[in-house]
Amino acid sequence: MAAPIDFSACTTLEDCFAVKKLHQSLNKHESLRDAALSKYATSCKVVKELGVFQGVTFGRFLSLDGVEEVVGVDISFDLYRSNIKDIIDSYAAANKKKVTILEMSSTDTKSVSPCDFLHIDSVHNARHLLSELALHASSVSGRIAFHDVNQNERALYKVVVKFVNEFQPNTWEIIEDYDQGKCGFTIIERKRNFSE
């Protein structure tokens, strides 16, 4: 898990994004991931994130054009509450957007709900990711993004490939795989000619 960033001086989402950008100035890879997430989540009505941590990526999703609701699932929202929850709530109210937080495991069946875009950045463990995919994939109408796929000899990336090729063949395809830097990311998309 990354070290928390200090957002205590922030009063708006833009302030939070600026602090994160400053923090990322030494890490172009994270900036590229944020740009890809924004590109693929824009115009998705409902965006869900498994693993909210401090909530800045969650807030970025909320700020995107076309996004009407963000749903966050995390075992603990303590860091989120102590950092930017009030800022996100204020932004959501001012922009007539909905924020839902589910404080539970991402493998709890109660965490499943329909969404257009799912970002998985929770427990970086192959078995856990397989469980999340088995539980959540059928509720995603568009794309799923995965963070930290480069760690542990690309263990999470291997799970994604296995899921796309073996567990859900002809349903999903990898549309972007960034294998640079410490973390990396992969994005899959539901094939247009497939409907469950």
Sequence and secondary structure as in RCSB ss.txt:
>XXXX:A:sequence
MAAPIDFSACTTLEDCFAVKKLHQSLNKHESLRDAALSKYATSCKVVKELGVFQGVTFGRFLSLDGVEEVVGVDI
SFDLYRSNIKDIIDSYAAANKKKVTILEMSSTDTKSVSPCDFLHIDSVHNARHLLSELALHASSVSGRIAFHDVN
QNERALYKVVVKFVNEFQPNTWEIIEDYDQGKCGFTIIERKRNFSE
>XXXX:A:secstr
       TT  SHHHHHHHHHHHHTT HHHHHHHHHHHHHHTT SEEEEE  TTSHHHHHHHHSTT  EEEEEES
  HHHHHHTHHHHHHHHHHTT EEEEEES TTSGGG   EEEEEE S   HHHHHHHHHHHGGGEEEEEEEE TT
HHHHHHHHHHHHIIIIISTTTEEEEEEE  SSS EEEEEE TT   
